[in-house]
């Protein structure tokens, strides 16, 4: 009997005929109609992905303390973020390896959210708590309270705009909005892991389940398909996006991993910043296929 965790959509996946596999400690759908069909639907129309196994860690507190803290453990410039902007970044260990590659959401100078990989969010939370300043910053792992689905593909904007009955063009790439939906505020982020336009939608679990079912039905005439991890993997490889545990790990620096474009010189040092910046200046050889 599998001891893997199940997302709130587990029974829905089974009903849809998904083939389930273990992934990062979770029982996840690898495919529904087939990897090629799901891949092509996402490239040509739209695909809907269950990503509620991902982690959501909130950082709140004093603006100056939060910024100093986040800048000390990441390689990209958190200071450059404006409100309601998302940033691809990496949480570093003391040797410059990656605890995880993450996206950081800035709500305000007093509130950020880190979206972390499913297999890593507990390690990220532990790492953050270990290096937390004595006062001024609070770390809250809310991963099990949030639901996340990803609507991806060239028709994603049309489908979701018509579904919500509102124009979403104002949400630029790597930006997000808080939108009212059925009595709560959902996070709608113009981000993804497929190389296509689309949205990652964060909500409570009950609303997430409703959104999945209603979006699938609404999107059918547009060619929307439910998609599993198989298509998610082929899509991300085609787009040259790295995956933690494959192209990224706790031994390789961001430069060695091929994500050196997120390495920035900052006002204050961060973990192994001297080594990492030296590697960037000297065009240190990659250990990974990834390029941006």
C-alpha positions as CSV (number, residue, x, y, z in Angstrom):
1,X,0.0,0.0,0.0
2,X,1.4,3.4,-1.0
3,X,2.5,5.7,1.9
4,X,2.8,8.6,-0.5
5,X,0.8,11.7,0.3
6,X,-2.3,12.5,-1.8
7,X,-3.4,15.9,-3.2
8,X,-7.0,16.9,-2.6
9,X,-7.7,16.1,-6.2
10,X,-6.6,12.4,-5.8
11,X,-10.1,10.9,-6.1
12,X,-10.9,13.2,-9.0
13,X,-7.8,12.0,-10.9
14,X,-8.8,8.4,-10.3
15,X,-12.3,9.1,-11.6
16,X,-10.8,10.7,-14.7
17,X,-8.9,7.5,-15.4
18,X,-5.4,8.9,-14.6
19,X,-2.5,6.6,-14.2
20,X,-0.9,7.4,-10.8
21,X,2.8,7.2,-9.8
22,X,4.9,8.2,-6.8
23,X,6.6,11.6,-7.2
24,X,8.5,13.5,-4.5
25,X,6.6,11.7,-1.8
26,X,3.2,12.2,-3.5
27,X,0.9,10.0,-5.4
28,X,0.4,12.0,-8.6
29,X,-1.2,11.5,-12.0
30,X,1.4,10.8,-14.7
31,X,-1.1,10.8,-17.6
32,X,-4.8,10.8,-18.4
33,X,-5.4,10.5,-22.2
34,X,-1.7,10.1,-22.9
35,X,1.5,12.1,-22.6
36,X,1.7,13.1,-26.3
37,X,-1.9,14.2,-26.5
38,X,-1.6,16.2,-23.2
39,X,1.7,17.8,-24.4
40,X,0.2,18.8,-27.7
41,X,-3.0,20.1,-26.1
42,X,-0.8,22.4,-23.9
43,X,1.2,23.6,-26.9
44,X,-1.8,24.1,-29.2
45,X,-4.7,24.9,-26.9
46,X,-4.5,24.4,-23.1
47,X,-3.7,22.0,-20.3
48,X,-4.8,21.9,-16.7
49,X,-2.3,20.6,-14.1
50,X,-2.7,19.7,-10.5
51,X,0.2,21.3,-8.7
52,X,-1.3,21.4,-5.2
53,X,1.7,19.2,-4.0
54,X,3.8,22.4,-4.2
55,X,4.8,24.3,-1.1
56,X,3.6,27.8,0.0
57,X,5.8,29.4,2.7
58,X,4.9,32.9,3.9
59,X,7.5,35.4,5.2
60,X,6.1,38.3,7.1
61,X,7.4,41.0,9.5
62,X,9.6,44.1,9.5
63,X,10.3,45.3,5.9
64,X,14.0,45.9,6.4
65,X,14.5,42.6,8.4
66,X,12.7,40.5,5.8
67,X,14.7,42.0,2.9
68,X,18.1,41.5,4.6
69,X,17.0,37.9,5.5
70,X,15.8,36.9,2.0
71,X,18.8,38.6,0.4
72,X,21.2,36.6,2.6
73,X,19.9,33.2,1.5
74,X,19.2,33.7,-2.2
75,X,21.2,34.6,-5.2
76,X,18.8,36.8,-7.2
77,X,18.0,40.3,-6.1
78,X,14.8,40.3,-3.9
79,X,15.3,44.1,-3.5
80,X,14.5,44.5,-7.2
81,X,10.9,43.2,-6.7
82,X,8.0,45.5,-6.8
83,X,4.6,44.7,-5.1
84,X,2.7,41.9,-6.9
85,X,5.8,40.8,-8.9
86,X,7.1,37.2,-9.0
87,X,10.7,36.2,-9.2
88,X,12.5,33.0,-10.1
89,X,15.2,32.5,-7.4
90,X,17.2,29.9,-5.5
91,X,17.5,29.2,-1.8
92,X,21.2,28.5,-1.2
93,X,22.9,26.4,1.5
94,X,26.2,27.5,3.1
95,X,28.3,25.9,0.3
96,X,26.4,27.6,-2.5
97,X,24.3,24.5,-3.5
98,X,20.6,24.7,-3.9
99,X,18.2,23.9,-1.1
100,X,15.6,24.5,-3.8
101,X,14.8,26.6,-6.8
102,X,11.7,28.7,-6.0
103,X,9.5,31.5,-7.1
104,X,9.2,34.4,-4.6
105,X,5.9,36.5,-4.6
106,X,6.1,40.0,-3.1
107,X,2.7,41.1,-1.7
108,X,4.2,44.1,0.1
109,X,7.4,45.0,1.9
110,X,5.9,43.2,4.9
111,X,4.7,40.0,3.2
112,X,6.3,37.6,0.7
113,X,5.4,34.0,-0.3
114,X,7.9,31.4,-1.4
115,X,6.6,28.7,-3.7
116,X,8.8,25.7,-3.3
117,X,9.0,22.2,-4.9
118,X,6.9,19.5,-3.4
119,X,9.7,17.3,-2.2
120,X,11.6,20.3,-0.7
121,X,9.2,22.6,1.1
122,X,9.9,21.1,4.5
123,X,13.6,21.3,3.9
124,X,13.2,24.9,2.8
125,X,11.1,25.8,5.9
126,X,13.7,24.1,8.1
127,X,16.5,26.0,6.4
128,X,14.7,29.4,6.7
129,X,14.0,28.8,10.4
130,X,17.6,27.8,11.0
131,X,18.9,31.1,9.6
132,X,16.1,33.3,10.9
133,X,17.1,36.6,12.5
134,X,16.5,36.9,16.3
135,X,13.5,39.2,15.7
136,X,11.5,40.9,13.0
137,X,10.7,38.0,10.7
138,X,8.1,35.2,10.9
139,X,8.2,32.1,8.7
140,X,4.9,30.2,8.2
141,X,4.7,27.0,6.2
142,X,1.1,27.0,4.9
143,X,1.6,24.4,2.2
144,X,-1.1,22.0,3.4
145,X,-3.7,24.8,3.6
146,X,-3.3,25.9,0.0
147,X,-4.5,24.4,-3.3
148,X,-2.7,25.2,-6.6
149,X,-3.6,24.4,-10.2
150,X,-1.9,25.5,-13.4
151,X,-3.8,26.4,-16.5
152,X,-1.2,26.6,-19.4
153,X,-1.3,27.1,-23.1
154,X,-2.0,29.6,-25.9
155,X,-5.7,29.5,-25.1
156,X,-5.3,29.8,-21.3
157,X,-5.9,33.5,-21.2
158,X,-9.1,33.3,-23.3
159,X,-10.4,30.4,-21.3
160,X,-9.7,31.8,-17.8
161,X,-10.8,35.4,-18.8
162,X,-14.2,34.1,-20.1
163,X,-14.5,31.7,-17.1
164,X,-14.0,34.6,-14.6
165,X,-15.9,37.1,-16.8
166,X,-13.0,39.6,-16.5
167,X,-10.1,40.8,-18.5
168,X,-6.8,39.3,-17.3
169,X,-4.5,41.1,-19.8
170,X,-3.4,43.5,-17.0
171,X,-1.6,40.6,-15.3
172,X,1.8,40.7,-17.0
173,X,4.3,37.8,-17.2
174,X,5.7,37.0,-13.7
175,X,3.1,39.3,-12.0
176,X,0.1,38.3,-9.9
177,X,-3.2,39.6,-8.7
178,X,-5.5,38.9,-5.8
179,X,-9.0,38.3,-7.2
180,X,-12.3,37.8,-5.4
181,X,-13.8,34.4,-6.3
182,X,-16.8,32.8,-4.6
183,X,-16.3,34.5,-1.2
184,X,-12.5,34.3,-1.0
185,X,-9.4,35.9,-2.4
186,X,-7.5,33.7,-4.9
187,X,-4.0,34.4,-6.1
188,X,-3.8,34.4,-9.9
189,X,-0.2,34.4,-11.2
190,X,1.0,34.7,-14.8
191,X,3.6,32.0,-14.4
192,X,4.1,28.4,-15.3
193,X,6.5,25.5,-16.0
194,X,5.6,24.7,-19.6
195,X,7.1,27.5,-21.8
196,X,3.5,28.6,-22.6
197,X,1.4,31.5,-21.5
198,X,-0.8,30.7,-18.6
199,X,-1.7,31.0,-14.9
200,X,-0.9,29.4,-11.6
201,X,-4.0,29.7,-9.4
202,X,-3.7,29.5,-5.6
203,X,-6.8,29.1,-3.4
204,X,-8.3,27.3,-0.5
205,X,-8.8,23.5,-1.0
206,X,-12.6,23.6,-1.4
207,X,-12.3,26.4,-4.0
208,X,-9.4,24.6,-5.7
209,X,-11.5,21.4,-6.2
210,X,-14.4,23.5,-7.6
211,X,-12.1,25.4,-9.9
212,X,-10.5,22.2,-11.3
213,X,-13.9,20.6,-12.2
214,X,-15.5,23.8,-13.5
215,X,-12.5,24.9,-15.5
216,X,-12.2,21.4,-17.2
217,X,-15.8,21.5,-18.2
218,X,-15.7,25.1,-19.3
219,X,-12.5,24.6,-21.3
220,X,-13.6,21.5,-23.2
221,X,-14.8,23.4,-26.3
222,X,-11.4,25.1,-26.5
223,X,-9.5,21.8,-26.4
224,X,-8.5,21.9,-22.7
225,X,-7.3,18.6,-21.3
226,X,-6.3,17.5,-17.8
227,X,-2.5,16.9,-17.9
228,X,-0.2,14.7,-15.8
229,X,3.4,14.8,-14.7
230,X,4.5,13.1,-17.9
231,X,3.5,16.0,-20.1
232,X,4.7,18.5,-17.5
233,X,8.1,16.9,-17.8
234,X,8.3,16.8,-21.6
235,X,7.0,20.4,-21.8
236,X,9.6,21.7,-19.3
237,X,12.4,19.8,-21.0
238,X,11.4,21.3,-24.4
239,X,11.4,24.7,-22.8
240,X,14.8,24.0,-21.1
241,X,13.4,24.5,-17.6
242,X,15.4,22.6,-14.9
243,X,14.0,20.2,-12.3
244,X,15.3,19.9,-8.8
245,X,16.8,16.4,-8.3
246,X,17.7,16.2,-12.0
247,X,19.5,19.4,-13.3
248,X,19.6,21.0,-9.9
249,X,20.8,19.7,-6.5
250,X,22.3,20.7,-3.2
251,X,25.9,20.2,-4.4
252,X,25.9,22.4,-7.6
253,X,25.9,26.2,-7.4
254,X,23.5,28.1,-9.6
255,X,26.3,28.7,-12.1
256,X,27.2,25.0,-12.3
257,X,23.5,24.2,-12.7
258,X,23.1,26.5,-15.7
259,X,20.9,29.1,-14.0
260,X,23.6,31.7,-13.7
261,X,21.3,34.3,-15.1
262,X,19.6,34.6,-11.7
263,X,23.0,35.2,-9.9
264,X,23.3,38.9,-9.0
265,X,25.8,41.1,-7.2
266,X,24.1,42.5,-4.1
267,X,24.8,45.1,-1.5
268,X,25.2,42.5,1.2
269,X,26.9,39.0,0.9
270,X,24.8,35.8,0.6
271,X,25.8,32.2,1.1
272,X,29.0,31.5,-0.9
273,X,28.4,34.7,-2.9
274,X,32.2,35.2,-3.5
275,X,32.6,31.7,-5.0
276,X,29.4,32.0,-7.0
277,X,30.2,35.4,-8.4
278,X,33.7,34.3,-9.2
279,X,32.3,31.4,-11.2
280,X,30.0,33.8,-13.0
281,X,32.9,36.1,-13.9
282,X,35.1,33.3,-15.1
283,X,32.4,31.5,-17.1
284,X,32.8,28.4,-15.0
285,X,31.8,25.2,-16.9
286,X,28.2,24.0,-16.6
287,X,27.3,20.6,-15.1
288,X,23.8,20.8,-16.5
289,X,22.1,21.0,-19.9
290,X,20.0,24.0,-18.9
291,X,20.2,27.4,-20.6
292,X,18.0,30.4,-20.4
